[in-house]
Amino acid sequence: MVLEVQVGDVLRLKKVHPCGGYLWEIYRIGADLGLRCTTCDRHVLLPRSKVERRVKEIVRAETSST
């Protein structure tokens, strides 16, 4: 399964971050996904395959207005 995500999407992961947050915003896309915790602002890079296994749902996808 290929996860179709864009920069700005917010993901809910299965496990809680040590700060207590479940929500992560995508800030970088490629072979690795750049994620930012919406609670504590921690930035991490994870391989796309790990993110695909850990994601529970896509909470919000920002709409781009041109």
N, C-alpha and C positions, 0 to 999 in steps of 0.2 A: 504494500500500500504506500503510495506516495502522498505525503501530506502537502496540500496546496495552501501555502501561507504567503503573506506579503509583509513587508516592513510596516509596523504599526499594529499588526494583529496582536491580540492578547490571548494567551493560552492558560488554561487551568491544568496544572500537572497533578499526578496521582499522589505524590508525596509532598509534605509540607517542608518549606525552607526553614532553617533554624530560627529565622526572625519571626516566623509564624505566618508567612504569606504563601498563598497558593498560586497567585497570578503573576505571569511573566509576559512582558512586552517584547516583541521581536524588533531588534534594531539592525540586524545584519543577516543577509541570506547568502548561502553558498553551500559548499560541502559541509561547512560548520554553520550552525545558527547562532547568532548573537542574541542572548536573552538578558533582559533587565528586570530584576524583581521590582514589582510595583510598590512593595511595602518599604524596603530598605535601600533601593537603588543600586544593589549589587549587580555587576556585569559579569556574565559568564559566557564562554563559547563551548558549545556541545556539538558533537557530530550529529548530523541529521538523523541517522539511524537510532541514536539514543533518545532524541526528542520524540520521534515517531512512536517509540515504545512507551514513553512516559506521559504523553499528552492524554488528558481525560476528555477535554472539549475545547473548542475555540469559543471564547466568551464574546469577543467583540472584534469585528473587522472594521477599521475606520474607512469611511467612504471618502474618496478623493473628489473634490469639486474643482472643476477647471473653468 
